[in-house]
Amino acid sequence: QRVQELMKHPAFSIRNPNKVRALIGAFAGQNLVNFHAADGSGYRFLADLVIELNALNPQIASRQLAPLTRWRKYDSARQALMKAELERILASGKLSADVYEVVSKSLAE
């Protein structure tokens, strides 16, 4: 997918919060067709990124979770896919307090 290609560009750094917000935030917030792909690949991509970012910058990781926390607003198939990714993040191991709070509150509501 195009976003993954852009992440390999020399100008992109996952350690730079502004670059992450610009690329990943735009994908999850503006590219609704690909983010909400029926196969769940957009959700999986974002969850993988949040798991990676959790160790590097927990605050940015937790902010990138916002689109997944709105899982109740979508059809049942997408709800299940989004919720599964939130559960996978929760089960991924050592989570920062920031990420844990966002994920656990979303699943508990």
Backbone atoms as SQL, in Angstrom:
CREATE TABLE atoms (id INTEGER PRIMARY KEY, chain TEXT, resi INTEGER, resn TEXT, atom TEXT, x REAL, y REAL, z REAL);
INSERT INTO atoms VALUES
  (1, 'A', 1, 'GLN', 'N', 0.832, -1.180, 0.000),
  (2, 'A', 1, 'GLN', 'CA', 0.000, 0.000, 0.000),
  (3, 'A', 1, 'GLN', 'C', 0.874, 1.240, 0.000),
  (4, 'A', 2, 'ARG', 'N', 0.331, 2.303, -0.459),
  (5, 'A', 2, 'ARG', 'CA', 1.092, 3.543, -0.673),
  (6, 'A', 2, 'ARG', 'C', 1.688, 4.106, 0.623),
  (7, 'A', 3, 'VAL', 'N', 0.966, 4.025, 1.713),
  (8, 'A', 3, 'VAL', 'CA', 1.454, 4.566, 2.981),
  (9, 'A', 3, 'VAL', 'C', 2.709, 3.820, 3.422),
  (10, 'A', 4, 'GLN', 'N', 2.722, 2.516, 3.249),
  (11, 'A', 4, 'GLN', 'CA', 3.903, 1.732, 3.623),
  (12, 'A', 4, 'GLN', 'C', 5.106, 2.110, 2.768),
  (13, 'A', 5, 'GLU', 'N', 4.874, 2.394, 1.502),
  (14, 'A', 5, 'GLU', 'CA', 5.958, 2.855, 0.632),
  (15, 'A', 5, 'GLU', 'C', 6.486, 4.201, 1.114),
  (16, 'A', 6, 'LEU', 'N', 5.582, 5.100, 1.480),
  (17, 'A', 6, 'LEU', 'CA', 5.996, 6.417, 1.961),
  (18, 'A', 6, 'LEU', 'C', 6.763, 6.326, 3.279),
  (19, 'A', 7, 'MET', 'N', 6.457, 5.330, 4.088),
  (20, 'A', 7, 'MET', 'CA', 7.180, 5.149, 5.346),
  (21, 'A', 7, 'MET', 'C', 8.637, 4.759, 5.110),
  (22, 'A', 8, 'LYS', 'N', 8.935, 4.226, 3.939),
  (23, 'A', 8, 'LYS', 'CA', 10.312, 3.846, 3.593),
  (24, 'A', 8, 'LYS', 'C', 11.100, 5.010, 2.991),
  (25, 'A', 9, 'HIS', 'N', 10.419, 6.102, 2.716),
  (26, 'A', 9, 'HIS', 'CA', 11.075, 7.274, 2.122),
  (27, 'A', 9, 'HIS', 'C', 12.083, 7.853, 3.123),
  (28, 'A', 10, 'PRO', 'N', 13.241, 8.310, 2.635),
  (29, 'A', 10, 'PRO', 'CA', 14.268, 8.859, 3.536),
  (30, 'A', 10, 'PRO', 'C', 13.792, 10.050, 4.378),
  (31, 'A', 11, 'ALA', 'N', 12.814, 10.781, 3.911),
  (32, 'A', 11, 'ALA', 'CA', 12.329, 11.946, 4.660),
  (33, 'A', 11, 'ALA', 'C', 11.424, 11.556, 5.833),
  (34, 'A', 12, 'PHE', 'N', 10.944, 10.316, 5.837),
  (35, 'A', 12, 'PHE', 'CA', 10.057, 9.879, 6.911),
  (36, 'A', 12, 'PHE', 'C', 10.866, 9.252, 8.035),
  (37, 'A', 13, 'SER', 'N', 10.495, 9.575, 9.255),
  (38, 'A', 13, 'SER', 'CA', 11.084, 8.931, 10.428),
  (39, 'A', 13, 'SER', 'C', 9.969, 8.641, 11.417),
  (40, 'A', 14, 'ILE', 'N', 9.881, 7.397, 11.827),
  (41, 'A', 14, 'ILE', 'CA', 8.840, 7.022, 12.788),
  (42, 'A', 14, 'ILE', 'C', 9.106, 7.668, 14.146),
  (43, 'A', 15, 'ARG', 'N', 10.311, 8.145, 14.345),
  (44, 'A', 15, 'ARG', 'CA', 10.665, 8.808, 15.603),
  (45, 'A', 15, 'ARG', 'C', 10.285, 10.292, 15.613),
  (46, 'A', 16, 'ASN', 'N', 9.824, 10.798, 14.481),
  (47, 'A', 16, 'ASN', 'CA', 9.429, 12.200, 14.383),
  (48, 'A', 16, 'ASN', 'C', 7.900, 12.289, 14.489),
  (49, 'A', 17, 'PRO', 'N', 7.395, 12.793, 15.610),
  (50, 'A', 17, 'PRO', 'CA', 5.938, 12.833, 15.816),
  (51, 'A', 17, 'PRO', 'C', 5.176, 13.579, 14.724),
  (52, 'A', 18, 'ASN', 'N', 5.736, 14.660, 14.213),
  (53, 'A', 18, 'ASN', 'CA', 5.042, 15.414, 13.170),
  (54, 'A', 18, 'ASN', 'C', 4.906, 14.601, 11.891),
  (55, 'A', 19, 'LYS', 'N', 5.929, 13.840, 11.547),
  (56, 'A', 19, 'LYS', 'CA', 5.874, 13.003, 10.341),
  (57, 'A', 19, 'LYS', 'C', 4.842, 11.888, 10.527),
  (58, 'A', 20, 'VAL', 'N', 4.818, 11.303, 11.717),
  (59, 'A', 20, 'VAL', 'CA', 3.849, 10.238, 12.002),
  (60, 'A', 20, 'VAL', 'C', 2.427, 10.785, 11.914),
  (61, 'A', 21, 'ARG', 'N', 2.193, 11.913, 12.557),
  (62, 'A', 21, 'ARG', 'CA', 0.850, 12.516, 12.515),
  (63, 'A', 21, 'ARG', 'C', 0.442, 12.853, 11.088),
  (64, 'A', 22, 'ALA', 'N', 1.381, 13.407, 10.328),
  (65, 'A', 22, 'ALA', 'CA', 1.057, 13.822, 8.957),
  (66, 'A', 22, 'ALA', 'C', 0.711, 12.629, 8.077),
  (67, 'A', 23, 'LEU', 'N', 1.507, 11.584, 8.134),
  (68, 'A', 23, 'LEU', 'CA', 1.292, 10.438, 7.242),
  (69, 'A', 23, 'LEU', 'C', 0.222, 9.488, 7.777),
  (70, 'A', 24, 'ILE', 'N', 0.394, 9.033, 8.986),
  (71, 'A', 24, 'ILE', 'CA', -0.517, 8.030, 9.538),
  (72, 'A', 24, 'ILE', 'C', -1.863, 8.653, 9.909),
  (73, 'A', 25, 'GLY', 'N', -1.816, 9.843, 10.471),
  (74, 'A', 25, 'GLY', 'CA', -3.060, 10.535, 10.806),
  (75, 'A', 25, 'GLY', 'C', -3.900, 10.808, 9.574),
  (76, 'A', 26, 'ALA', 'N', -3.239, 11.211, 8.497),
  (77, 'A', 26, 'ALA', 'CA', -3.959, 11.460, 7.243),
  (78, 'A', 26, 'ALA', 'C', -4.550, 10.168, 6.691),
  (79, 'A', 27, 'PHE', 'N', -3.802, 9.085, 6.780),
  (80, 'A', 27, 'PHE', 'CA', -4.307, 7.799, 6.286),
  (81, 'A', 27, 'PHE', 'C', -5.557, 7.376, 7.065),
  (82, 'A', 28, 'ALA', 'N', -5.447, 7.335, 8.383),
  (83, 'A', 28, 'ALA', 'CA', -6.552, 6.831, 9.201),
  (84, 'A', 28, 'ALA', 'C', -7.725, 7.808, 9.279),
  (85, 'A', 29, 'GLY', 'N', -7.448, 9.094, 9.157),
  (86, 'A', 29, 'GLY', 'CA', -8.505, 10.080, 9.304),
  (87, 'A', 29, 'GLY', 'C', -9.115, 10.575, 8.010),
  (88, 'A', 30, 'GLN', 'N', -8.364, 10.512, 6.919),
  (89, 'A', 30, 'GLN', 'CA', -8.836, 11.089, 5.658),
  (90, 'A', 30, 'GLN', 'C', -9.027, 10.066, 4.537),
  (91, 'A', 31, 'ASN', 'N', -8.288, 8.973, 4.573),
  (92, 'A', 31, 'ASN', 'CA', -8.374, 7.970, 3.514),
  (93, 'A', 31, 'ASN', 'C', -9.342, 6.870, 3.960),
  (94, 'A', 32, 'LEU', 'N', -10.599, 7.223, 4.029),
  (95, 'A', 32, 'LEU', 'CA', -11.594, 6.323, 4.602),
  (96, 'A', 32, 'LEU', 'C', -11.778, 5.040, 3.806),
  (97, 'A', 33, 'VAL', 'N', -11.630, 5.102, 2.506),
  (98, 'A', 33, 'VAL', 'CA', -11.810, 3.903, 1.676),
  (99, 'A', 33, 'VAL', 'C', -10.785, 2.842, 2.047),
  (100, 'A', 34, 'ASN', 'N', -9.529, 3.220, 2.130),
  (101, 'A', 34, 'ASN', 'CA', -8.485, 2.242, 2.439),
  (102, 'A', 34, 'ASN', 'C', -8.401, 1.914, 3.923),
  (103, 'A', 35, 'PHE', 'N', -8.626, 2.893, 4.774),
  (104, 'A', 35, 'PHE', 'CA', -8.582, 2.605, 6.210),
  (105, 'A', 35, 'PHE', 'C', -9.687, 1.629, 6.589),
  (106, 'A', 36, 'HIS', 'N', -10.868, 1.810, 6.032),
  (107, 'A', 36, 'HIS', 'CA', -12.002, 0.941, 6.351),
  (108, 'A', 36, 'HIS', 'C', -12.179, -0.182, 5.327),
  (109, 'A', 37, 'ALA', 'N', -11.098, -0.651, 4.745),
  (110, 'A', 37, 'ALA', 'CA', -11.158, -1.759, 3.784),
  (111, 'A', 37, 'ALA', 'C', -11.877, -2.947, 4.425),
  (112, 'A', 38, 'ALA', 'N', -12.690, -3.614, 3.643),
  (113, 'A', 38, 'ALA', 'CA', -13.520, -4.707, 4.158),
  (114, 'A', 38, 'ALA', 'C', -12.712, -5.851, 4.763),
  (115, 'A', 39, 'ASP', 'N', -11.462, -6.016, 4.326),
  (116, 'A', 39, 'ASP', 'CA', -10.636, -7.103, 4.860),
  (117, 'A', 39, 'ASP', 'C', -9.940, -6.735, 6.172),
  (118, 'A', 40, 'GLY', 'N', -10.114, -5.504, 6.637),
  (119, 'A', 40, 'GLY', 'CA', -9.516, -5.080, 7.899),
  (120, 'A', 40, 'GLY', 'C', -8.049, -4.705, 7.816),
  (121, 'A', 41, 'SER', 'N', -7.500, -4.645, 6.608),
  (122, 'A', 41, 'SER', 'CA', -6.063, -4.367, 6.458),
  (123, 'A', 41, 'SER', 'C', -5.671, -2.982, 6.974),
  (124, 'A', 42, 'GLY', 'N', -6.546, -2.002, 6.836),
  (125, 'A', 42, 'GLY', 'CA', -6.251, -0.666, 7.356),
  (126, 'A', 42, 'GLY', 'C', -6.183, -0.658, 8.876),
  (127, 'A', 43, 'TYR', 'N', -7.077, -1.382, 9.508),
  (128, 'A', 43, 'TYR', 'CA', -7.081, -1.476, 10.968),
  (129, 'A', 43, 'TYR', 'C', -5.837, -2.219, 11.456),
  (130, 'A', 44, 'ARG', 'N', -5.502, -3.301, 10.763),
  (131, 'A', 44, 'ARG', 'CA', -4.326, -4.094, 11.118),
  (132, 'A', 44, 'ARG', 'C', -3.053, -3.253, 11.001),
  (133, 'A', 45, 'PHE', 'N', -2.961, -2.487, 9.912),
  (134, 'A', 45, 'PHE', 'CA', -1.808, -1.613, 9.699),
  (135, 'A', 45, 'PHE', 'C', -1.679, -0.608, 10.849),
  (136, 'A', 46, 'LEU', 'N', -2.776, 0.036, 11.217),
  (137, 'A', 46, 'LEU', 'CA', -2.727, 1.025, 12.290),
  (138, 'A', 46, 'LEU', 'C', -2.372, 0.362, 13.621),
  (139, 'A', 47, 'ALA', 'N', -2.937, -0.799, 13.897),
  (140, 'A', 47, 'ALA', 'CA', -2.630, -1.504, 15.144),
  (141, 'A', 47, 'ALA', 'C', -1.152, -1.887, 15.203),
  (142, 'A', 48, 'ASP', 'N', -0.609, -2.385, 14.098),
  (143, 'A', 48, 'ASP', 'CA', 0.821, -2.721, 14.055),
  (144, 'A', 48, 'ASP', 'C', 1.669, -1.494, 14.356),
  (145, 'A', 49, 'LEU', 'N', 1.288, -0.383, 13.780),
  (146, 'A', 49, 'LEU', 'CA', 2.028, 0.858, 13.979),
  (147, 'A', 49, 'LEU', 'C', 1.935, 1.320, 15.435),
  (148, 'A', 50, 'VAL', 'N', 0.762, 1.236, 16.025),
  (149, 'A', 50, 'VAL', 'CA', 0.587, 1.637, 17.424),
  (150, 'A', 50, 'VAL', 'C', 1.443, 0.760, 18.330),
  (151, 'A', 51, 'ILE', 'N', 1.489, -0.527, 18.056),
  (152, 'A', 51, 'ILE', 'CA', 2.313, -1.435, 18.859),
  (153, 'A', 51, 'ILE', 'C', 3.788, -1.033, 18.750),
  (154, 'A', 52, 'GLU', 'N', 4.233, -0.697, 17.563),
  (155, 'A', 52, 'GLU', 'CA', 5.616, -0.255, 17.365),
  (156, 'A', 52, 'GLU', 'C', 5.865, 1.093, 18.044),
  (157, 'A', 53, 'LEU', 'N', 4.957, 2.028, 17.857),
  (158, 'A', 53, 'LEU', 'CA', 5.112, 3.369, 18.438),
  (159, 'A', 53, 'LEU', 'C', 5.030, 3.359, 19.960),
  (160, 'A', 54, 'ASN', 'N', 4.331, 2.414, 20.524),
  (161, 'A', 54, 'ASN', 'CA', 4.173, 2.331, 21.970),
  (162, 'A', 54, 'ASN', 'C', 5.520, 2.383, 22.681),
  (163, 'A', 55, 'ALA', 'N', 6.516, 1.712, 22.125),
  (164, 'A', 55, 'ALA', 'CA', 7.847, 1.688, 22.738),
  (165, 'A', 55, 'ALA', 'C', 8.644, 2.960, 22.450),
  (166, 'A', 56, 'LEU', 'N', 8.336, 3.621, 21.350),
  (167, 'A', 56, 'LEU', 'CA', 9.111, 4.798, 20.934),
  (168, 'A', 56, 'LEU', 'C', 8.535, 6.104, 21.465),
  (169, 'A', 57, 'ASN', 'N', 7.224, 6.254, 21.367),
  (170, 'A', 57, 'ASN', 'CA', 6.565, 7.495, 21.763),
  (171, 'A', 57, 'ASN', 'C', 5.118, 7.175, 22.156),
  (172, 'A', 58, 'PRO', 'N', 4.910, 6.813, 23.410),
  (173, 'A', 58, 'PRO', 'CA', 3.578, 6.394, 23.854),
  (174, 'A', 58, 'PRO', 'C', 2.474, 7.425, 23.634),
  (175, 'A', 59, 'GLN', 'N', 2.795, 8.704, 23.757),
  (176, 'A', 59, 'GLN', 'CA', 1.761, 9.727, 23.567),
  (177, 'A', 59, 'GLN', 'C', 1.273, 9.759, 22.127),
  (178, 'A', 60, 'ILE', 'N', 2.199, 9.690, 21.183),
  (179, 'A', 60, 'ILE', 'CA', 1.806, 9.667, 19.771),
  (180, 'A', 60, 'ILE', 'C', 1.053, 8.376, 19.467),
  (181, 'A', 61, 'ALA', 'N', 1.525, 7.268, 20.030),
  (182, 'A', 61, 'ALA', 'CA', 0.842, 5.987, 19.820),
  (183, 'A', 61, 'ALA', 'C', -0.609, 6.073, 20.282),
  (184, 'A', 62, 'SER', 'N', -0.819, 6.637, 21.455),
  (185, 'A', 62, 'SER', 'CA', -2.187, 6.710, 21.982),
  (186, 'A', 62, 'SER', 'C', -3.065, 7.636, 21.145),
  (187, 'A', 63, 'ARG', 'N', -2.487, 8.686, 20.607),
  (188, 'A', 63, 'ARG', 'CA', -3.276, 9.608, 19.772),
  (189, 'A', 63, 'ARG', 'C', -3.647, 8.989, 18.426),
  (190, 'A', 64, 'GLN', 'N', -2.792, 8.118, 17.924),
  (191, 'A', 64, 'GLN', 'CA', -3.087, 7.473, 16.644),
  (192, 'A', 64, 'GLN', 'C', -4.226, 6.462, 16.772),
  (193, 'A', 65, 'LEU', 'N', -4.551, 6.087, 17.992),
  (194, 'A', 65, 'LEU', 'CA', -5.620, 5.109, 18.234),
  (195, 'A', 65, 'LEU', 'C', -7.032, 5.653, 18.017),
  (196, 'A', 66, 'ALA', 'N', -7.183, 6.950, 17.991),
  (197, 'A', 66, 'ALA', 'CA', -8.524, 7.553, 17.944),
  (198, 'A', 66, 'ALA', 'C', -9.455, 6.936, 16.899),
  (199, 'A', 67, 'PRO', 'N', -9.021, 6.724, 15.655),
  (200, 'A', 67, 'PRO', 'CA', -9.962, 6.150, 14.675),
  (201, 'A', 67, 'PRO', 'C', -10.467, 4.752, 15.060),
  (202, 'A', 68, 'LEU', 'N', -9.636, 3.964, 15.726),
  (203, 'A', 68, 'LEU', 'CA', -10.075, 2.623, 16.134),
  (204, 'A', 68, 'LEU', 'C', -11.048, 2.677, 17.310),
  (205, 'A', 69, 'THR', 'N', -10.956, 3.722, 18.115),
  (206, 'A', 69, 'THR', 'CA', -11.835, 3.804, 19.287),
  (207, 'A', 69, 'THR', 'C', -13.274, 4.145, 18.917),
  (208, 'A', 70, 'ARG', 'N', -13.487, 4.501, 17.683),
  (209, 'A', 70, 'ARG', 'CA', -14.852, 4.822, 17.215),
  (210, 'A', 70, 'ARG', 'C', -15.532, 3.598, 16.588),
  (211, 'A', 71, 'TRP', 'N', -15.128, 2.416, 16.979),
  (212, 'A', 71, 'TRP', 'CA', -15.581, 1.189, 16.335),
  (213, 'A', 71, 'TRP', 'C', -17.090, 0.990, 16.405),
  (214, 'A', 72, 'ARG', 'N', -17.749, 1.532, 17.383),
  (215, 'A', 72, 'ARG', 'CA', -19.204, 1.338, 17.514),
  (216, 'A', 72, 'ARG', 'C', -20.016, 2.057, 16.438),
  (217, 'A', 73, 'LYS', 'N', -19.403, 2.971, 15.713),
  (218, 'A', 73, 'LYS', 'CA', -20.116, 3.768, 14.709),
  (219, 'A', 73, 'LYS', 'C', -20.244, 3.072, 13.355),
  (220, 'A', 74, 'TYR', 'N', -19.682, 1.879, 13.231),
  (221, 'A', 74, 'TYR', 'CA', -19.634, 1.222, 11.921),
  (222, 'A', 74, 'TYR', 'C', -20.474, -0.048, 11.904),
  (223, 'A', 75, 'ASP', 'N', -20.600, -0.639, 10.729),
  (224, 'A', 75, 'ASP', 'CA', -21.384, -1.869, 10.588),
  (225, 'A', 75, 'ASP', 'C', -20.752, -2.989, 11.414),
  (226, 'A', 76, 'SER', 'N', -21.520, -4.028, 11.665),
  (227, 'A', 76, 'SER', 'CA', -21.084, -5.090, 12.578),
  (228, 'A', 76, 'SER', 'C', -19.798, -5.779, 12.127),
  (229, 'A', 77, 'ALA', 'N', -19.600, -5.947, 10.828),
  (230, 'A', 77, 'ALA', 'CA', -18.373, -6.591, 10.342),
  (231, 'A', 77, 'ALA', 'C', -17.153, -5.737, 10.675),
  (232, 'A', 78, 'ARG', 'N', -17.255, -4.443, 10.421),
  (233, 'A', 78, 'ARG', 'CA', -16.130, -3.547, 10.717),
  (234, 'A', 78, 'ARG', 'C', -15.943, -3.379, 12.228),
  (235, 'A', 79, 'GLN', 'N', -17.035, -3.371, 12.958),
  (236, 'A', 79, 'GLN', 'CA', -16.929, -3.303, 14.418),
  (237, 'A', 79, 'GLN', 'C', -16.092, -4.463, 14.939),
  (238, 'A', 80, 'ALA', 'N', -16.373, -5.650, 14.443),
  (239, 'A', 80, 'ALA', 'CA', -15.644, -6.837, 14.893),
  (240, 'A', 80, 'ALA', 'C', -14.164, -6.742, 14.545),
  (241, 'A', 81, 'LEU', 'N', -13.863, -6.270, 13.340),
  (242, 'A', 81, 'LEU', 'CA', -12.464, -6.138, 12.920),
  (243, 'A', 81, 'LEU', 'C', -11.729, -5.088, 13.746),
  (244, 'A', 82, 'MET', 'N', -12.363, -3.955, 13.973),
  (245, 'A', 82, 'MET', 'CA', -11.730, -2.880, 14.749),
  (246, 'A', 82, 'MET', 'C', -11.534, -3.307, 16.205),
  (247, 'A', 83, 'LYS', 'N', -12.540, -3.929, 16.766),
  (248, 'A', 83, 'LYS', 'CA', -12.455, -4.383, 18.157),
  (249, 'A', 83, 'LYS', 'C', -11.365, -5.446, 18.310),
  (250, 'A', 84, 'ALA', 'N', -11.254, -6.331, 17.327),
  (251, 'A', 84, 'ALA', 'CA', -10.212, -7.364, 17.372),
  (252, 'A', 84, 'ALA', 'C', -8.818, -6.742, 17.381),
  (253, 'A', 85, 'GLU', 'N', -8.631, -5.674, 16.628),
  (254, 'A', 85, 'GLU', 'CA', -7.322, -5.008, 16.617),
  (255, 'A', 85, 'GLU', 'C', -7.046, -4.321, 17.950),
  (256, 'A', 86, 'LEU', 'N', -8.054, -3.723, 18.551),
  (257, 'A', 86, 'LEU', 'CA', -7.874, -3.132, 19.879),
  (258, 'A', 86, 'LEU', 'C', -7.505, -4.208, 20.898),
  (259, 'A', 87, 'GLU', 'N', -8.163, -5.360, 20.811),
  (260, 'A', 87, 'GLU', 'CA', -7.852, -6.467, 21.720),
  (261, 'A', 87, 'GLU', 'C', -6.445, -6.997, 21.479),
  (262, 'A', 88, 'ARG', 'N', -6.024, -7.019, 20.219),
  (263, 'A', 88, 'ARG', 'CA', -4.661, -7.469, 19.891),
  (264, 'A', 88, 'ARG', 'C', -3.630, -6.501, 20.473),
  (265, 'A', 89, 'ILE', 'N', -3.907, -5.208, 20.386),
  (266, 'A', 89, 'ILE', 'CA', -3.003, -4.214, 20.980),
  (267, 'A', 89, 'ILE', 'C', -2.916, -4.445, 22.487),
  (268, 'A', 90, 'LEU', 'N', -4.050, -4.642, 23.124),
  (269, 'A', 90, 'LEU', 'CA', -4.098, -4.856, 24.567),
  (270, 'A', 90, 'LEU', 'C', -3.301, -6.094, 24.974),
  (271, 'A', 91, 'ALA', 'N', -3.336, -7.132, 24.148),
  (272, 'A', 91, 'ALA', 'CA', -2.645, -8.387, 24.452),
  (273, 'A', 91, 'ALA', 'C', -1.190, -8.405, 23.983),
  (274, 'A', 92, 'SER', 'N', -0.725, -7.313, 23.401),
  (275, 'A', 92, 'SER', 'CA', 0.600, -7.319, 22.763),
  (276, 'A', 92, 'SER', 'C', 1.780, -7.301, 23.726),
  (277, 'A', 93, 'GLY', 'N', 1.525, -7.097, 24.984),
  (278, 'A', 93, 'GLY', 'CA', 2.648, -7.089, 25.925),
  (279, 'A', 93, 'GLY', 'C', 2.682, -5.813, 26.725),
  (280, 'A', 94, 'LYS', 'N', 3.877, -5.341, 26.971),
  (281, 'A', 94, 'LYS', 'CA', 4.052, -4.148, 27.803),
  (282, 'A', 94, 'LYS', 'C', 3.513, -2.908, 27.103),
  (283, 'A', 95, 'LEU', 'N', 2.386, -2.445, 27.569),
  (284, 'A', 95, 'LEU', 'CA', 1.799, -1.229, 27.008),
  (285, 'A', 95, 'LEU', 'C', 2.087, -0.058, 27.931),
  (286, 'A', 96, 'SER', 'N', 2.308, 1.082, 27.337),
  (287, 'A', 96, 'SER', 'CA', 2.458, 2.303, 28.123),
  (288, 'A', 96, 'SER', 'C', 1.115, 2.618, 28.775),
  (289, 'A', 97, 'ALA', 'N', 1.162, 3.431, 29.805),
  (290, 'A', 97, 'ALA', 'CA', -0.075, 3.840, 30.477),
  (291, 'A', 97, 'ALA', 'C', -0.996, 4.576, 29.509),
  (292, 'A', 98, 'ASP', 'N', -0.403, 5.383, 28.609),
  (293, 'A', 98, 'ASP', 'CA', -1.197, 6.152, 27.641),
  (294, 'A', 98, 'ASP', 'C', -1.999, 5.234, 26.724),
  (295, 'A', 99, 'VAL', 'N', -1.315, 4.278, 26.117),
  (296, 'A', 99, 'VAL', 'CA', -1.969, 3.367, 25.172),
  (297, 'A', 99, 'VAL', 'C', -2.960, 2.469, 25.909),
  (298, 'A', 100, 'TYR', 'N', -2.553, 1.943, 27.059),
  (299, 'A', 100, 'TYR', 'CA', -3.439, 1.077, 27.829),
  (300, 'A', 100, 'TYR', 'C', -4.748, 1.790, 28.171),
  (301, 'A', 101, 'GLU', 'N', -4.649, 3.034, 28.605),
  (302, 'A', 101, 'GLU', 'CA', -5.842, 3.793, 28.986),
  (303, 'A', 101, 'GLU', 'C', -6.807, 3.955, 27.812),
  (304, 'A', 102, 'VAL', 'N', -6.291, 4.338, 26.652),
  (305, 'A', 102, 'VAL', 'CA', -7.150, 4.563, 25.487),
  (306, 'A', 102, 'VAL', 'C', -7.810, 3.259, 25.043),
  (307, 'A', 103, 'VAL', 'N', -7.022, 2.189, 24.954),
  (308, 'A', 103, 'VAL', 'CA', -7.553, 0.904, 24.487),
  (309, 'A', 103, 'VAL', 'C', -8.558, 0.338, 25.484),
  (310, 'A', 104, 'SER', 'N', -8.194, 0.304, 26.747),
  (311, 'A', 104, 'SER', 'CA', -9.087, -0.301, 27.740),
  (312, 'A', 104, 'SER', 'C', -10.395, 0.479, 27.882),
  (313, 'A', 105, 'LYS', 'N', -10.334, 1.802, 27.825),
  (314, 'A', 105, 'LYS', 'CA', -11.571, 2.594, 27.900),
  (315, 'A', 105, 'LYS', 'C', -12.458, 2.346, 26.686),
  (316, 'A', 106, 'SER', 'N', -11.854, 2.237, 25.527),
  (317, 'A', 106, 'SER', 'CA', -12.636, 2.005, 24.314),
  (318, 'A', 106, 'SER', 'C', -13.344, 0.653, 24.363),
  (319, 'A', 107, 'LEU', 'N', -12.649, -0.355, 24.843),
  (320, 'A', 107, 'LEU', 'CA', -13.238, -1.691, 24.904),
  (321, 'A', 107, 'LEU', 'C', -14.275, -1.804, 26.021),
  (322, 'A', 108, 'ALA', 'N', -14.125, -1.011, 27.069),
  (323, 'A', 108, 'ALA', 'CA', -15.031, -1.092, 28.217),
  (324, 'A', 108, 'ALA', 'C', -16.346, -0.359, 27.995),
  (325, 'A', 109, 'GLU', 'N', -16.346, 0.633, 27.143),
  (326, 'A', 109, 'GLU', 'CA', -17.547, 1.463, 26.953),
  (327, 'A', 109, 'GLU', 'C', -18.713, 0.668, 26.423);
